[in-house]
Amino acid sequence: MAQLAGKTGHRQALLSFDVVKRYPGFTLECSGSLGEGITAIYGLSGSGKTTLLNCIAGLATPNEGVISLYGRPLYSSHDRVNVPPERRRFGYVFQESALFPNMTVLENVLYGYKLTPEDSRRVDPDHLVEMFGLASLLERGVSRLSGGERQRVALARALATSPELLLLDEPLSSLDVRFRGVIIQYLRQVRRELGTSMLYVTHSISEVLALASSALVLDAGRSVAHLRPTELAANPQLVALSDNDALENILEGAVSGEPDDDGLTRISIGRAELLAPSVEAAPGDTVTVAIRAADVIIALEESRSLSARNIVPAIVEETHALEGRALVYVDVGVRLAAEITLGSLRTLDLRPGRDVWLILKTAGIVVTGPATNAAGL
């Protein structure tokens, strides 16, 4: 197997695997040891991400190898062990939700719950209905749901089985870009409230940075790195395996006041207070804020003689010189990425610990309202 690069600390081992799966023209040969939390499985289309997820889930059988959960064998070609999918205690959210079309929303949510032994039930379906805002949809047929509503129901159905691990295969790929923030809010809430660990398949660095505590990188069926998301975004060779979308900061914030006379809403993110376009949310509501890394301007001195409304103090955490550009991570109470030129990195002499100011245009901040108010999602 390929040697994995990078370090992810000493978290408790959750899942270990070393598998080979052969198809005509493609072979997955992949190993890893993953801890609790949210691990992104990242790489280009065709790199083997979904094949690996299906082997872990039991939906595909490796030609050889081992898979274990907390040291318990799920698959071993040597010992002839192959635990069936329904006994692996995993939840699976597919790219296209894969709901049962002949069932209502409530019947979909309760399907897995009823199949779960009583002594293994740790998640209350009523809590899931409240968490995902499904109360008004329970009697609706799935054909009458929007794409975002389908994914919310799929998440609730998977979690109703009280899984030891939640597997997600590019759950945002079929959604309008403006709805990504809401689903990301839900996934953060699942991790925070239920403590559920996840394997999250994606080819978006922005999603990795927004959600994951570590990233397993696949290329041509091989595991080539296992590292922190910030290390991934700072590695030119690994960045080349992305979807080539612009790098975005997808952050969680809170509305801190009513819209002002100009129709702008004040959002708190860490220690920062930002003025953003108006959003349908009340003071105290949690919202998702998206800021392109290339739209973040860095200055060494505060200046109020600018048209930009957001001038925020920050501290440099890391700098990375890439091919033709530089990536700078700054601390504003949360970590935020800025993409600048190599010349600016040298001229400003940016280094860890340096105090700087961030300049953000209000029009460049995209705010998605609270998940609980996500009507039509």
Residue pairs with C-beta under 8 A, 6 or more apart in sequence:
1 18
1 29
1 30
1 31
1 222
1 223
2 29
2 222
2 223
2 224
4 31
4 32
4 216
4 223
4 224
4 225
4 226
5 224
5 225
5 226
5 227
6 225
6 226
6 227
6 228
6 231
7 227
7 228
8 35
8 213
8 214
8 226
8 227
8 228
9 35
11 35
11 36
11 37
11 213
12 35
12 36
13 33
13 34
13 35
13 70
13 71
14 34
14 35
14 36
14 69
14 70
14 165
14 197
15 32
15 33
15 34
15 56
15 67
15 68
15 69
15 165
15 199
16 32
16 33
16 34
16 66
16 67
16 68
16 71
17 30
17 31
17 32
17 52
17 55
17 56
17 65
17 66
17 67
17 68
18 30
18 31
18 65
18 66
19 28
19 29
19 30
19 31
19 52
19 55
19 62
19 64
19 65
19 66
19 67
19 75
20 27
20 28
20 29
20 62
20 63
20 64
20 65
21 27
21 28
21 51
21 55
21 60
21 61
21 62
21 63
22 28
22 63
23 51
26 46
26 48
26 51
26 221
27 221
28 48
28 51
28 52
28 55
28 221
29 221
29 222
30 48
30 52
30 218
30 221
30 222
30 223
31 223
32 216
32 223
32 226
34 199
34 214
34 216
35 213
35 214
36 197
37 191
37 197
37 198
37 212
37 213
37 214
38 187
38 191
38 197
38 198
38 200
38 211
38 212
38 213
39 197
39 198
39 199
39 200
39 212
39 213
39 214
39 215
39 216
40 200
40 201
40 202
40 207
40 208
40 211
40 212
40 214
40 215
40 216
40 229
41 49
41 52
41 53
41 199
41 200
41 201
41 202
41 215
41 216
41 218
42 49
42 202
42 203
42 205
42 208
42 215
42 216
42 217
42 218
42 232
42 238
42 241
42 242
43 49
43 203
43 217
43 218
43 219
43 241
44 203
44 219
44 241
44 242
45 203
47 218
47 219
47 220
47 221
47 241
48 218
48 220
48 221
48 222
49 169
49 201
49 203
49 218
50 169
50 201
51 60
51 221
52 218
53 92
53 167
53 169
53 199
53 201
54 60
55 61
55 62
55 67
55 75
56 67
56 74
56 90
56 167
56 199
57 85
57 88
57 90
57 92
57 167
58 74
58 75
58 82
58 83
58 84
58 85
58 88
58 90
59 85
59 92
61 75
61 82
62 75
62 77
63 77
64 77
65 75
65 76
65 77
66 73
66 75
66 76
66 77
66 78
67 73
67 74
67 75
67 76
68 74
69 88
69 89
69 164
69 165
70 164
73 79
73 81
73 83
74 81
74 82
74 83
74 88
75 81
75 82
75 83
76 82
86 115
89 120
89 161
89 162
89 163
89 164
89 165
90 163
90 164
90 165
90 166
90 167
91 112
91 158
91 159
91 161
91 163
91 165
91 166
91 167
91 196
92 158
92 166
92 167
92 168
92 169
93 151
93 154
93 155
93 158
93 166
93 167
93 168
93 169
93 171
94 154
94 169
95 169
95 170
95 171
95 173
95 174
96 174
97 147
97 150
97 151
97 153
97 154
97 174
98 154
99 108
99 142
99 145
99 150
99 153
99 154
99 157
100 107
100 108
100 111
100 142
101 141
101 142
101 143
103 111
103 142
104 138
104 139
104 140
104 141
104 142
105 134
105 137
105 138
105 139
105 140
105 142
105 145
105 153
106 138
106 139
108 142
108 153
108 156
108 157
109 125
109 128
109 129
109 134
109 138
109 153
109 156
109 157
109 160
110 125
110 160
111 157
111 160
112 157
112 158
112 160
112 161
113 121
113 123
113 125
113 160
113 161
115 161
116 160
116 161
116 162
120 162
121 162
122 162
123 159
123 160
123 162
123 194
125 156
125 160
128 134
128 156
128 159
128 160
129 135
129 138
129 156
131 156
131 186
131 189
131 190
131 193
132 152
132 153
132 155
132 156
132 186
132 371
133 152
133 371
133 372
133 373
133 374
134 152
134 153
134 156
137 145
137 149
137 153
142 150
142 153
145 153
146 376
146 377
147 174
147 175
147 176
147 179
148 175
148 176
148 179
148 182
148 183
148 374
148 376
148 377
149 376
149 377
151 171
151 172
151 174
151 175
151 183
152 183
152 186
152 377
154 171
155 171
155 186
155 187
155 190
158 166
159 166
159 190
159 194
159 196
163 196
164 197
165 196
165 197
165 198
165 199
166 190
166 196
166 197
166 198
166 199
167 198
167 199
167 201
168 187
168 198
168 199
168 200
168 201
169 201
170 201
170 202
170 203
171 183
171 200
172 180
172 183
172 184
172 202
172 204
172 207
175 183
178 366
178 368
179 368
179 374
179 377
180 207
180 250
180 368
181 250
181 287
181 288
181 289
181 290
181 366
181 368
182 288
182 368
182 369
182 371
182 374
182 377
184 207
184 210
184 211
184 250
184 288
185 252
185 286
185 288
185 368
185 370
185 371
186 371
187 198
187 200
187 211
188 211
188 252
189 371
190 196
190 198
191 197
191 198
200 207
200 211
200 212
202 208
203 241
203 242
203 243
204 242
204 243
204 245
205 229
205 232
205 233
205 239
205 242
205 243
205 245
205 247
206 245
206 246
206 247
206 248
206 249
206 250
207 250
208 215
208 229
208 232
208 233
209 229
209 230
209 233
209 247
209 249
209 250
209 337
210 249
210 250
210 251
212 229
213 228
213 229
214 226
214 227
214 228
214 229
215 225
215 226
215 227
215 228
215 229
215 232
216 223
216 225
216 226
217 223
217 224
217 225
217 226
217 227
217 232
217 238
217 241
218 224
219 241
224 238
225 232
225 235
225 238
227 235
230 318
230 329
230 335
230 337
232 238
232 239
233 239
233 247
233 327
233 337
234 318
234 320
234 322
234 327
236 322
236 323
239 322
246 292
246 293
246 294
247 292
247 293
247 294
247 327
247 337
247 339
248 290
248 291
248 292
248 293
249 289
249 290
249 291
249 292
249 293
249 296
249 336
249 337
250 288
250 289
250 290
251 269
251 288
251 289
251 290
251 291
251 334
251 336
252 269
252 286
252 287
252 288
252 289
252 334
253 267
253 268
253 269
253 274
253 286
253 287
253 288
253 289
253 367
254 267
254 268
254 284
254 285
254 286
254 287
255 265
255 266
255 267
255 268
255 279
255 281
255 282
255 283
255 284
255 285
255 287
256 266
256 267
256 268
256 273
256 283
257 265
257 266
257 283
258 283
259 265
259 278
260 266
260 275
263 277
263 278
264 275
264 276
264 277
264 278
264 309
264 362
265 275
265 276
265 277
265 278
265 279
265 281
265 367
266 273
266 274
266 275
266 276
267 273
267 274
267 275
267 276
267 287
267 289
267 365
267 367
268 274
269 289
269 332
269 333
269 334
270 331
270 332
270 333
270 334
271 313
271 332
271 333
272 310
272 312
272 314
272 332
272 333
272 358
273 312
274 289
274 310
274 312
274 360
274 365
275 309
275 310
275 362
276 289
276 362
276 365
276 367
277 362
277 363
277 365
277 366
277 367
279 287
279 367
279 368
279 369
280 369
280 373
281 287
281 367
281 369
281 370
281 373
285 369
285 370
285 372
285 373
286 370
286 371
287 367
287 368
287 369
287 370
288 367
288 368
289 365
289 366
289 367
289 368
290 365
290 366
290 367
290 368
291 336
291 360
291 364
291 365
291 366
292 364
293 327
293 337
293 338
293 339
294 339
295 360
295 361
295 364
296 336
296 337
296 338
296 339
296 358
296 359
296 360
297 308
297 338
297 358
297 359
297 360
298 328
298 330
298 338
298 340
298 344
298 348
298 350
298 356
298 357
298 358
298 359
299 356
299 357
299 358
299 359
300 348
300 356
300 357
301 357
302 311
302 313
302 357
303 311
303 357
304 311
306 359
307 361
308 359
308 360
308 361
308 362
309 361
309 362
310 358
310 359
310 360
310 361
310 362
310 365
311 357
311 358
311 359
311 360
312 332
312 357
312 358
312 359
312 360
313 332
313 355
313 356
313 357
313 358
314 330
314 331
314 332
314 336
314 355
314 356
314 357
314 358
315 330
315 331
315 353
315 354
315 355
315 356
316 328
316 329
316 330
316 331
316 350
316 351
316 352
316 353
316 354
316 356
317 329
317 330
317 331
317 335
317 352
318 328
318 329
318 352
319 326
319 327
319 328
319 329
319 345
319 350
319 351
319 352
320 326
320 327
320 328
321 342
321 345
324 342
325 339
325 340
325 341
325 342
326 339
326 340
326 341
326 342
326 344
326 345
326 350
327 337
327 338
327 339
328 337
328 338
328 339
328 340
328 345
328 350
329 335
329 336
329 337
329 338
330 336
330 337
330 338
330 356
330 358
332 358
336 358
338 358
348 356
350 356
371 377
